């Protein structure tokens, strides 16, 4: 089961993947093993969080929590089995969506740090909770964390803190390139406290300013990633490479070339190189527009939307000190080669299939060049969109098995590649 | 003018804080006390930071003062907190504005200072310096214990404003007012809980006391009036101290002196106290001012709340 989210400015991405080991019992749908396609859906965070929020109540009263998906009604069901025979069931409506995954080649990053979570906790405690950005500088001799001030004036008002550590404090220290990256500390704190509660080491990969920084926590049962964008260095200009493709190497599946609409031709040419290196021909490209590219990749909007190609070559120009832009991450679609369905690193809970992943219709392809390559895995993708919620308290568990395994007849029908009209408002509205 | 380390007016402060816990060769009392004092120093700063967002830090060769002068903006409250530097610093160097005025006045946000000191709590050593980065700063550099052979160094730059000499008169030590009654306060916790509850009922509180060791806290509104009585509190023997006239006025011991104050200000003061001071007393100038004095070891904190009609 994977939980993913991205913030509204798309400059921070988090992904928590839980293997079956994490769960007491994990029942994937039999259809999955048959190569069935995955469902990805998004839930409103505001609806899910309160279910898990009250820790003391949870620990005292709740014996078990079951999560299942009911495809026909497009509900994710959270069921808490509590003491005294009480069962609390929450049916949260979900919205189907595209897969969301930041493609970030961590193995290509020149700088790597690994530290115990306690060390990182000790580091961030020096910075006020309200502090947004910090700069992490790394050289062969030392690592520095510093408060980041945007402008001179701000420095006068606020306190500046700088913390210097030596390489031998880290479990693993690799510096490929001296760099100073500035990222939002606030967004990282959640992962750090998570790591501290699990006592897991945290590893971090990053490059130069402008390239995203990723933080990873790994365990047998789970794997968590947070990828944050970093500020580009306003002083750093690369006149020979106007297209800032080097901000974030992107792995885009090769299969995506075919359906690209013409206006994006040059851009796609660039990105369809497997290991994300910049292609010489695209360097002169004036149409490369990172923001545009990103929006297409993420496709969190209605699928039919093609952002208009604004000649914002301003984005490719060096950033002046007075204004800076946080480079958003480039999200790539999760691609599936043929055998990927079998190599389940992210096992799924329940089955259902959605039409667009089936190969989709022509109009799908036209509007969503990358949809044909989207993953066919089961994911639960949490997103900040408004959804309906309904609460239901039941005392019986009669309906569980059916819901959990998705053995509903309509699901089977879809598997047979019948038209995708799902009952009652489940339609993905792919014609949008 | 002395030429100092990079500050425009040529003033310089460098202080090294006393280490905690490694005073083996020192006198037992010192070794133990420095720990307490260090904590207390943090608490003093914490207390001050709860009382006000910005205050003036006055540094002299022997003392540190946190001063808040009564202004309309703060509702007329003023504060004077005095610490002796010897108890906190191993080394202390100060170069003031000039030889005859060897002092420095800085306007600082005590919260910043409090935060910086908090992170340096377990430090092996702490150094404070007046520096000039983009603006004058108090730079606090702490050496922290670390996993490796070399310590971690954390540096905090706290922006300050250097106050020019011509404004120093605003921050003079307040005169002890010619009070009518002086009385020891009841246990702070009790007083605080009473004031907290009264705050829900009224905006103003009357504090009255007499020389018989009795104190009342009163609130009165249209709907309700509440009085809390404290007895046998004791009265400090001022006698020769302060500005009290040398021959003690014969005041009827049962006569109450009162001051009606904004309850929020009193509550703010009581909330800020984290340590039970060894002495807590209150001087009342009838219907004029409430003067609260807290003494703990050699830190003194005075707080003046004007009375309202």
Interface residues (C-beta under 8 A of the other chain):
Chain A: X119 X125 X126 X128 X152 X155 X156 X157 X158 X159 X160 X161 X162 X163 X164 X165 X166 X168 X169
Chain B: X112 X115 X116 X119 X133 X134 X135 X137 X146 X147 X148 X149 X150 X152 X153 X154 X155 X156 X157 X158 X159
